[in-house]
Amino acid sequence: MKTQLPIIERAIAHGNRIAMQASGRETSYQQLVEASAVVAKSLLNGMENLDEARVAFLVAPTESYIQSQWGIWRAGGVAVPLSLSATEKELEYTLMDSRTSTVIAAGDLAGKIEPLCKRHSIRLLLFDDLPINGSANLPQVSTDRRAMILYTSGTTSKPKGVVTTHTCIQAQIESLIEAWHWQPSDRIPLFLPLHHIHGIINIMSCALWIGAEIESFPRFNLDSILDRVANRAYTVFMAVPTIYVKLIEALEQMDASQREDIIRGFGEMRLMISGSAALPASVHQKWTELTGQELLERYGMTEIGMALSNPYEGERRPGAVGQPLPGVEVRLQNETGETVQEEGLSGEIQVRGPNVFEQYWDRAEATSDSFVDGWFKTGDMAVFENGYYRIMGRSSVDIIKSGGYKLSALEIEASLLDHPMITQCAIVGVADETWGETVAAAVVIRSGESLDLNSLQAWCKDRISLYKIPRMLIVVDELPRNAMGKVTKPAVSKLFE
C-alpha cells in the first residue's frame, strides 16, 4: 500500500513549484504538503486514524482551503466543504445530516459556525490557531476509502450528500487531464465557489494534480479578472455562462483601445471552458466574434463529475456538449427502459464508469432508485445528433439551473411558505439569457395583504442563499392545479410568458 494518497505524492514531486497565488501570497506545493500534515495532526489529536469521520470546513478559497482538504484526507477523514454564502439553517442541515464530528473554520468565518458547533457539541478547530509546523505520524489511507461529501439539492426538498471515494475523484481528475490536455505550465484563475464540483475538481484538483498554478479570488471581480487577463496571466479559463455574458457586456461597453489588451489576453489562452449550465448558442458565437476563442462546453453533475465534453481538438459545436470523456460510458434510455439507438430521438442520459459516485449519504433507497443495472440515471434528457450529444433539459421540472447552480424548486418553496403573507407558492425556472434560468415565484397571499418583488427579496436575504432568491414574482388568486390537486408547473411557467 502506498504511504501517501496519489494527490499528495504528486504534490511532493512538484516540490517548490508555485501552487497558488492568493491576495499577493505565493504558496508552493511543498508548503501545502507540510501545512496539510499539521492540519491532519491537529485533527487526529492523538488518534491513529479518523476512520472516515466527517470533517466539515468553512474556509476561504485560498491556500488554507487546500491545506484543510488535504489535512482531512491525510488524517483518514471525509471532507465536507461548506458554502461561504449558506445561511445558518443551511449550515446546520449539512452538519446534522452528515453527522459531522469536527469543523475547521478560518478567519472571520469562524463566528458564522461557532454558535452551531456549541449548540450541537461539535469540535471546532480554528485554522488560524493551528501550529505553524510540526512533525506528524500520519495513517496510511487506502484510495477506496470515502473522501468527500458534496451536497446537492437534487429532486427533493432536502439536499442529498453525494459521497465520492479517493479512487472516484482520481478517475474524474485523470479523465479531464487527458481530455483537456492539462500541462504543468498552465495558469488558471479560480473564482468559482468551492462547495461545488466545478471549482473543486475541474479547476483546483486538476491544476494541483498536474503541477499547474492557480490564482485564487474571493469571488468573481470583473475589473480584477480583466486586468489579469490583459497582463497574460492565464493559459486556461473556466467559468459559468453567466460570467461569459457579463464579460461580453463589459467588453462591448469599452472603447477599442481599452479592450485591445484584454481581447488579446483571452485570444492567446490555450483553452476556455463553459459549464454548470447550458451555454446559449448566441453567447458561444458572440464570444468567438469578440475574442477568436471557441468556448469548450461540457456536461457533468455532482454525482458523476464530468461525463461529456466537446473536443479539445476538433469542432466545438454551439448548443452541444460533445462526446463521452475518457473512461466514461454514456447511453440514452427512453421511458420504456430501452436504449435509444437512433439519432435525433431523446432519452435520459445514463452514465457508468469509475467517475460515478459511491452513494447518497444515509439514503440507501435514493441511491438504489438512482441506478439501473449499474448505470446512474442523471434525470437529464438529451439527443445524439451527428456525433454529438445535445442536452434538452431536466426530466424533472423541479430543478432550476441558474448561474451555474442547480437549485431545488421544492426547497425554495418550503422557505417561502415561512413568509407571513404567503399562503401558497410555486417556484419555476424561466429561461434567461444571462442566468440560463432565473428563479420565478408565483404566490398566493393572505387576503387584504400586498407583496412586491423588492420586499420579498429583502425578506429572503437572511433566510435563503443569494442564488436561490426569486428574481421574478407574480401574485395570483390561485395556483393552477390538475385533477389530483397537484400544482402543475408548466401552467405556472406560462404565467411568466
C-alpha positions as CSV (number, residue, x, y, z in Angstrom):
1,M,0.0,0.0,0.0
2,K,1.3,3.5,-0.8
3,T,2.2,5.6,2.1
4,Q,0.5,8.7,0.7
5,L,-2.6,9.3,-1.3
6,P,-1.7,9.9,-5.0
7,I,-2.6,13.6,-5.0
8,I,-0.2,14.1,-2.0
9,E,2.5,12.0,-3.7
10,R,2.2,14.2,-6.8
11,A,2.4,17.4,-4.7
12,I,5.5,16.2,-3.1
13,A,7.0,15.5,-6.5
14,H,6.1,19.1,-7.6
15,G,8.2,20.4,-4.8
16,N,8.9,24.1,-4.8
17,R,6.7,24.9,-7.8
18,I,4.2,27.6,-7.1
19,A,0.8,26.0,-6.5
20,M,-1.4,29.0,-5.6
21,Q,-1.4,32.8,-5.6
22,A,-3.9,34.5,-3.3
23,S,-4.0,38.1,-2.2
24,G,-0.4,38.6,-3.2
25,R,0.8,35.5,-1.4
26,E,2.6,32.6,-3.2
27,T,2.4,29.1,-1.8
28,S,4.5,26.2,-3.1
29,Y,3.4,22.6,-3.4
30,Q,5.9,21.7,-0.7
31,Q,4.3,24.3,1.7
32,L,0.9,22.8,1.0
33,V,2.1,19.3,1.9
34,E,3.8,20.5,5.1
35,A,0.8,22.5,6.3
36,S,-1.7,19.8,5.5
37,A,0.3,17.4,7.7
38,V,-0.1,19.9,10.6
39,V,-3.8,20.1,9.9
40,A,-4.0,16.3,9.9
41,K,-2.1,16.0,13.2
42,S,-4.4,18.5,14.8
43,L,-7.5,16.6,13.6
44,L,-6.1,13.3,14.9
45,N,-5.4,14.8,18.3
46,G,-3.7,11.5,19.4
47,M,-5.9,9.1,17.5
48,E,-4.3,6.8,14.9
49,N,-7.0,7.3,12.2
50,L,-10.2,9.3,11.7
51,D,-11.7,6.2,10.1
52,E,-13.9,8.2,7.7
53,A,-15.3,10.6,10.4
54,R,-16.8,13.6,8.6
55,V,-14.9,16.9,8.9
56,A,-16.6,20.0,7.6
57,F,-14.6,23.0,6.7
58,L,-15.6,26.7,6.3
59,V,-12.5,28.2,4.7
60,A,-12.0,31.0,2.1
61,P,-10.7,29.9,-1.3
62,T,-7.0,30.4,-0.5
63,E,-4.1,28.0,0.3
64,S,-5.9,27.4,3.6
65,Y,-8.7,25.6,1.7
66,I,-6.3,23.1,0.1
67,Q,-4.4,22.6,3.3
68,S,-7.7,21.9,5.1
69,Q,-8.9,19.5,2.5
70,W,-5.7,17.6,2.2
71,G,-5.3,17.5,6.0
72,I,-8.7,15.9,6.4
73,W,-7.8,13.3,3.8
74,R,-4.4,12.6,5.2
75,A,-6.0,12.0,8.7
76,G,-8.4,9.5,7.2
77,G,-11.4,11.7,7.3
78,V,-14.2,12.6,4.9
79,A,-14.1,16.2,3.7
80,V,-17.4,18.2,3.8
81,P,-16.9,21.6,2.2
82,L,-19.3,24.2,3.5
83,S,-20.7,27.1,1.4
84,L,-19.5,30.5,2.4
85,S,-22.8,32.0,1.4
86,A,-25.0,29.5,3.2
87,T,-27.5,30.6,5.9
88,E,-27.3,29.3,9.5
89,K,-30.2,27.0,8.7
90,E,-28.5,25.5,5.7
91,L,-25.2,25.1,7.5
92,E,-27.0,23.3,10.4
93,Y,-28.7,20.9,8.0
94,T,-25.4,19.9,6.4
95,L,-23.7,19.4,9.8
96,M,-26.5,17.4,11.2
97,D,-27.2,15.3,8.0
98,S,-23.5,14.4,7.6
99,R,-23.1,13.8,11.3
100,T,-20.0,16.0,11.3
101,S,-17.7,15.4,14.2
102,T,-15.3,18.3,13.7
103,V,-15.4,21.7,11.9
104,I,-12.4,23.6,10.6
105,A,-13.1,27.3,10.3
106,A,-10.8,30.1,9.2
107,G,-10.6,33.8,9.9
108,D,-13.7,35.9,10.3
109,L,-15.8,32.9,9.1
110,A,-15.4,31.2,12.5
111,G,-18.1,33.4,14.0
112,K,-20.6,32.1,11.5
113,I,-20.2,28.5,12.5
114,E,-19.2,28.7,16.2
115,P,-22.7,29.0,17.6
116,L,-23.8,25.9,15.7
117,C,-20.8,23.9,17.0
118,K,-21.6,24.9,20.6
119,R,-25.3,24.1,20.1
120,H,-24.6,20.6,18.8
121,S,-21.4,19.8,20.7
122,I,-19.2,19.7,17.6
123,R,-15.5,20.1,17.9
124,L,-14.3,23.4,16.3
125,L,-10.7,23.9,15.1
126,L,-9.8,27.4,14.3
127,F,-7.4,27.3,11.3
128,D,-5.6,30.4,12.3
129,D,-4.7,28.9,15.7
130,L,-3.2,25.7,14.4
131,P,0.6,25.2,14.9
132,I,2.7,26.6,12.1
133,N,4.7,23.4,11.8
134,G,5.4,20.1,13.5
135,S,6.1,16.5,12.6
136,A,3.3,14.1,12.3
137,N,3.0,10.3,12.1
138,L,0.0,10.0,9.7
139,P,-2.0,6.9,8.8
140,Q,-2.0,5.1,5.5
141,V,-5.2,5.9,3.7
142,S,-6.5,3.5,1.0
143,T,-7.8,5.1,-2.2
144,D,-11.0,3.1,-1.9
145,R,-11.9,5.0,1.3
146,R,-14.6,7.7,1.2
147,A,-13.1,11.1,0.6
148,M,-15.7,13.8,0.2
149,I,-19.4,14.6,0.6
150,L,-20.8,17.4,-1.6
151,Y,-24.4,18.5,-1.0
152,T,-26.7,18.9,-4.0
153,S,-30.4,19.8,-3.9
154,G,-31.4,17.0,-6.3
155,T,-35.1,16.5,-6.9
156,T,-36.3,16.6,-3.4
157,S,-36.8,19.4,-0.9
158,K,-33.9,18.3,1.2
159,P,-30.3,18.3,-0.1
160,K,-28.6,15.0,-0.5
161,G,-24.9,14.3,0.3
162,V,-23.0,12.9,-2.7
163,V,-20.3,10.5,-1.4
164,T,-17.1,10.1,-3.5
165,T,-14.1,7.9,-2.8
166,H,-10.5,8.8,-3.5
167,T,-10.5,6.4,-6.4
168,C,-13.6,8.2,-7.9
169,I,-12.0,11.6,-7.5
170,Q,-8.8,10.4,-9.1
171,A,-10.8,9.0,-12.1
172,Q,-12.6,12.3,-12.5
173,I,-9.3,14.2,-12.5
174,E,-7.4,11.9,-14.8
175,S,-10.2,11.9,-17.4
176,L,-10.1,15.7,-17.6
177,I,-6.3,15.9,-17.6
178,E,-6.3,13.7,-20.7
179,A,-9.2,15.2,-22.5
180,W,-8.3,18.9,-21.9
181,H,-4.5,18.4,-22.3
182,W,-3.7,19.9,-18.9
183,Q,0.0,20.9,-18.6
184,P,2.3,21.8,-15.7
185,S,2.9,25.2,-17.3
186,D,-0.8,26.1,-17.1
187,R,-2.1,29.0,-15.1
188,I,-5.8,29.4,-14.2
189,P,-7.9,31.8,-12.2
190,L,-10.2,30.3,-9.5
191,F,-13.3,32.5,-8.6
192,L,-16.0,29.8,-8.5
193,P,-17.3,28.6,-5.2
194,L,-15.5,25.7,-3.6
195,H,-18.5,23.7,-2.4
196,H,-19.4,22.7,-6.0
197,I,-17.6,20.1,-8.2
198,H,-16.8,22.7,-10.9
199,G,-14.4,24.6,-8.7
200,I,-13.2,21.7,-6.6
201,I,-12.5,19.1,-9.3
202,N,-12.4,20.8,-12.7
203,I,-10.2,23.7,-11.7
204,M,-8.5,23.2,-8.3
205,S,-7.9,19.5,-8.3
206,C,-6.9,19.2,-11.9
207,A,-4.4,22.1,-11.6
208,L,-2.9,20.6,-8.4
209,W,-2.6,17.1,-9.9
210,I,-0.6,18.2,-12.9
211,G,1.5,20.8,-11.1
212,A,-0.1,24.0,-12.6
213,E,-0.6,27.3,-10.9
214,I,-3.9,28.7,-9.5
215,E,-4.6,32.3,-8.8
216,S,-7.5,32.5,-6.4
217,F,-10.0,35.2,-5.9
218,P,-12.6,35.5,-3.1
219,R,-15.3,36.0,-5.7
220,F,-15.7,36.9,-9.3
221,N,-14.4,40.5,-9.6
222,L,-14.8,41.7,-13.2
223,D,-12.2,44.5,-13.1
224,S,-9.5,42.4,-11.3
225,I,-10.0,39.4,-13.7
226,L,-9.9,41.6,-16.8
227,D,-6.7,43.3,-15.6
228,R,-5.0,40.0,-15.1
229,V,-6.2,38.7,-18.5
230,A,-4.8,41.9,-20.1
231,N,-1.4,41.0,-18.5
232,R,-1.4,37.5,-20.0
233,A,-1.7,35.9,-16.5
234,Y,-3.6,32.7,-17.6
235,T,-3.5,29.9,-20.1
236,V,-6.8,28.3,-19.1
237,F,-10.1,29.9,-18.1
238,M,-13.2,28.2,-16.8
239,A,-16.5,29.9,-15.9
240,V,-20.3,29.5,-16.0
241,P,-22.3,31.0,-18.8
242,T,-23.5,33.9,-16.6
243,I,-19.9,35.1,-16.3
244,Y,-19.3,35.0,-20.0
245,V,-22.5,37.1,-20.5
246,K,-21.1,39.7,-18.0
247,L,-17.7,39.6,-19.8
248,I,-19.3,40.2,-23.1
249,E,-21.3,43.2,-21.7
250,A,-18.2,44.7,-20.2
251,L,-16.1,44.3,-23.4
252,E,-18.8,45.8,-25.6
253,Q,-19.0,48.9,-23.4
254,M,-15.3,49.6,-23.6
255,D,-13.7,51.7,-26.4
256,A,-11.4,49.8,-28.8
257,S,-8.1,50.9,-27.2
258,Q,-9.2,49.9,-23.7
259,R,-10.2,46.4,-24.6
260,E,-7.4,45.6,-27.1
261,D,-5.1,44.1,-24.5
262,I,-7.9,42.2,-22.8
263,I,-9.1,40.7,-26.1
264,R,-5.5,39.7,-26.9
265,G,-5.2,38.1,-23.5
266,F,-8.3,36.0,-24.0
267,G,-7.3,35.1,-27.5
268,E,-3.9,33.8,-26.5
269,M,-5.3,31.3,-23.9
270,R,-5.0,27.7,-25.0
271,L,-8.4,26.7,-23.6
272,M,-11.6,28.4,-22.4
273,I,-14.4,26.3,-20.9
274,S,-18.1,26.9,-20.1
275,G,-20.1,24.7,-17.8
276,S,-22.5,24.1,-14.9
277,A,-25.4,25.4,-17.0
278,A,-26.4,25.4,-20.7
279,L,-24.4,27.9,-22.8
280,P,-26.7,29.7,-25.2
281,A,-25.5,29.3,-28.8
282,S,-25.7,33.1,-29.2
283,V,-23.3,33.6,-26.3
284,H,-20.9,31.0,-27.8
285,Q,-20.9,32.7,-31.1
286,K,-20.6,36.2,-29.7
287,W,-17.6,35.2,-27.6
288,T,-15.9,33.8,-30.7
289,E,-16.6,37.0,-32.6
290,L,-15.1,39.1,-29.8
291,T,-12.0,37.1,-28.8
292,G,-11.5,34.5,-31.5
293,Q,-11.8,31.8,-28.8
294,E,-14.3,28.9,-29.3
295,L,-15.6,28.0,-25.9
296,L,-15.5,24.3,-25.0
297,E,-18.8,23.3,-23.4
298,R,-19.0,20.2,-21.3
299,Y,-21.7,18.4,-19.3
300,G,-21.5,16.9,-15.8
301,M,-23.0,16.9,-12.3
302,T,-22.0,16.3,-8.7
303,E,-22.8,12.6,-8.8
304,I,-20.6,11.8,-11.9
305,G,-18.1,14.6,-12.2
306,M,-17.8,15.4,-15.9
307,A,-19.2,12.9,-18.5
308,L,-19.4,14.7,-21.8
309,S,-17.2,17.3,-23.5
310,N,-16.7,19.0,-26.8
311,P,-13.3,18.0,-28.1
312,Y,-10.0,19.8,-27.3
313,E,-9.1,19.4,-31.0
314,G,-12.0,19.5,-33.4
315,E,-15.3,21.1,-33.7
316,R,-16.7,22.8,-30.6
317,R,-20.3,22.8,-31.6
318,P,-22.6,25.6,-30.1
319,G,-25.5,24.1,-28.3
320,A,-23.9,20.7,-27.9
321,V,-21.9,19.0,-25.1
322,G,-19.8,16.7,-27.3
323,Q,-18.9,13.1,-26.6
324,P,-18.1,10.9,-23.6
325,L,-14.9,11.7,-21.8
326,P,-12.1,9.1,-21.4
327,G,-13.2,6.2,-19.1
328,V,-16.8,7.3,-19.1
329,E,-19.7,5.3,-20.7
330,V,-22.9,7.2,-21.7
331,R,-26.2,5.9,-23.1
332,L,-29.7,7.3,-23.6
333,Q,-32.7,5.4,-22.3
334,N,-36.3,6.1,-23.2
335,E,-39.3,6.0,-21.0
336,T,-39.9,2.3,-21.7
337,G,-36.4,1.4,-20.5
338,E,-35.0,0.8,-23.9
339,T,-31.6,2.1,-25.0
340,V,-32.0,4.8,-27.7
341,Q,-30.2,3.7,-30.8
342,E,-31.5,6.2,-33.4
343,E,-30.1,9.7,-33.8
344,G,-32.4,12.5,-33.1
345,L,-34.6,10.6,-30.6
346,S,-34.5,11.8,-27.0
347,G,-33.7,9.8,-23.9
348,E,-32.4,10.2,-20.4
349,I,-28.7,10.4,-20.0
350,Q,-27.3,7.5,-18.1
351,V,-23.7,7.2,-17.0
352,R,-21.4,4.3,-16.0
353,G,-17.7,4.4,-15.0
354,P,-15.2,4.9,-12.2
355,N,-16.1,8.6,-12.2
356,V,-19.6,7.8,-10.7
357,F,-20.2,8.5,-7.0
358,E,-20.5,5.7,-4.4
359,Q,-23.8,6.6,-2.7
360,Y,-26.1,9.3,-1.4
361,W,-25.2,9.7,2.3
362,D,-27.6,7.8,4.6
363,R,-30.1,7.4,1.7
364,A,-30.0,3.8,0.6
365,E,-33.4,4.0,-1.1
366,A,-32.5,7.1,-3.1
367,T,-29.2,5.6,-4.1
368,S,-30.9,2.4,-5.3
369,D,-33.5,4.3,-7.2
370,S,-30.8,6.4,-9.0
371,F,-29.3,3.3,-10.7
372,V,-30.4,0.8,-13.2
373,D,-28.2,-2.2,-14.0
374,G,-25.1,-0.2,-12.8
375,W,-26.0,2.9,-14.8
376,F,-26.6,6.2,-13.0
377,K,-29.8,7.9,-14.1
378,T,-29.0,11.6,-14.4
379,G,-32.5,12.9,-14.9
380,D,-31.3,15.0,-17.9
381,M,-32.7,14.4,-21.3
382,A,-30.6,14.6,-24.5
383,V,-30.5,13.7,-28.1
384,F,-27.5,12.4,-30.1
385,E,-27.1,14.3,-33.4
386,N,-24.3,13.9,-35.9
387,G,-21.8,12.5,-33.4
388,Y,-22.6,15.0,-30.5
389,Y,-24.9,14.9,-27.6
390,R,-27.3,17.9,-27.1
391,I,-29.0,18.5,-23.7
392,M,-32.7,19.1,-23.9
393,G,-33.4,19.8,-20.2
394,R,-34.3,18.1,-16.9
395,S,-36.8,15.3,-16.8
396,S,-37.9,16.9,-13.5
397,V,-39.5,20.4,-13.6
398,D,-38.3,20.9,-10.0
399,I,-34.7,21.5,-10.9
400,I,-33.6,25.0,-11.9
401,K,-30.1,25.7,-13.3
402,S,-29.3,29.3,-12.6
403,G,-25.9,31.0,-12.8
404,G,-24.1,27.6,-12.6
405,Y,-26.1,26.4,-9.6
406,K,-28.6,23.5,-9.6
407,L,-31.5,24.6,-7.4
408,S,-34.4,22.7,-5.9
409,A,-37.7,24.5,-6.5
410,L,-39.2,22.5,-3.7
411,E,-36.6,23.7,-1.2
412,I,-37.2,27.3,-2.2
413,E,-41.0,26.8,-1.9
414,A,-40.6,25.4,1.6
415,S,-38.6,28.5,2.6
416,L,-41.1,31.0,1.1
417,L,-44.0,29.4,2.9
418,D,-42.5,30.7,6.1
419,H,-43.3,34.2,4.9
420,P,-46.2,35.6,7.0
421,M,-48.1,36.9,3.9
422,I,-47.7,33.8,1.6
423,T,-50.2,31.0,1.8
424,Q,-49.3,29.1,-1.4
425,C,-46.4,29.3,-3.7
426,A,-44.8,27.6,-6.7
427,I,-41.2,28.1,-7.9
428,V,-40.3,27.6,-11.6
429,G,-37.3,28.3,-13.8
430,V,-37.8,30.9,-16.5
431,A,-35.4,31.0,-19.5
432,D,-32.9,33.9,-19.1
433,E,-30.1,34.9,-21.4
434,T,-27.8,35.9,-18.5
435,W,-28.5,33.2,-15.9
436,G,-29.6,30.3,-18.0
437,E,-32.7,30.1,-15.9
438,T,-33.9,32.6,-13.4
439,V,-35.9,31.8,-10.2
440,A,-39.5,32.9,-10.6
441,A,-42.1,32.7,-7.8
442,A,-45.9,32.5,-8.2
443,V,-47.6,33.2,-4.9
444,V,-51.0,33.4,-3.3
445,I,-51.0,35.9,-0.4
446,R,-53.4,36.5,2.5
447,S,-56.5,38.5,1.9
448,G,-56.0,42.2,2.2
449,E,-52.2,42.0,2.1
450,S,-49.8,43.1,-0.7
451,L,-46.4,41.9,-1.7
452,D,-43.9,43.1,-4.3
453,L,-40.6,41.7,-5.5
454,N,-38.4,44.1,-3.6
455,S,-40.0,43.4,-0.3
456,L,-39.9,39.6,-0.9
457,Q,-36.2,39.8,-1.8
458,A,-35.5,41.8,1.3
459,W,-37.3,39.2,3.4
460,C,-35.4,36.4,1.7
461,K,-31.9,38.0,2.1
462,D,-31.1,36.4,5.5
463,R,-33.2,33.3,5.1
464,I,-32.2,31.9,1.6
465,S,-28.9,31.8,-0.1
466,L,-28.4,34.6,-2.6
467,Y,-28.6,32.5,-5.7
468,K,-32.0,31.0,-4.6
469,I,-33.8,34.3,-4.1
470,P,-36.6,34.8,-6.7
471,R,-35.8,37.4,-9.4
472,M,-39.4,37.4,-10.8
473,L,-42.7,37.5,-8.9
474,I,-46.3,37.2,-9.8
475,V,-49.2,37.3,-7.3
476,V,-52.2,35.1,-8.3
477,D,-55.6,34.3,-6.7
478,E,-55.0,30.6,-7.1
479,L,-52.2,28.3,-8.4
480,P,-53.1,26.1,-11.4
481,R,-53.7,22.5,-10.3
482,N,-54.5,19.3,-12.0
483,A,-57.5,17.0,-11.2
484,M,-55.5,15.4,-8.4
485,G,-55.0,18.8,-6.7
486,K,-51.3,19.0,-7.6
487,V,-49.8,22.3,-8.8
488,T,-48.9,22.0,-12.5
489,K,-45.6,23.6,-13.1
490,P,-45.9,24.0,-16.9
491,A,-49.0,26.0,-16.3
492,V,-47.2,28.1,-13.7
493,S,-44.4,28.8,-16.1
494,K,-46.9,30.1,-18.7
495,L,-47.9,32.8,-16.2
496,F,-44.5,34.4,-16.8
497,E,-44.7,34.5,-20.5
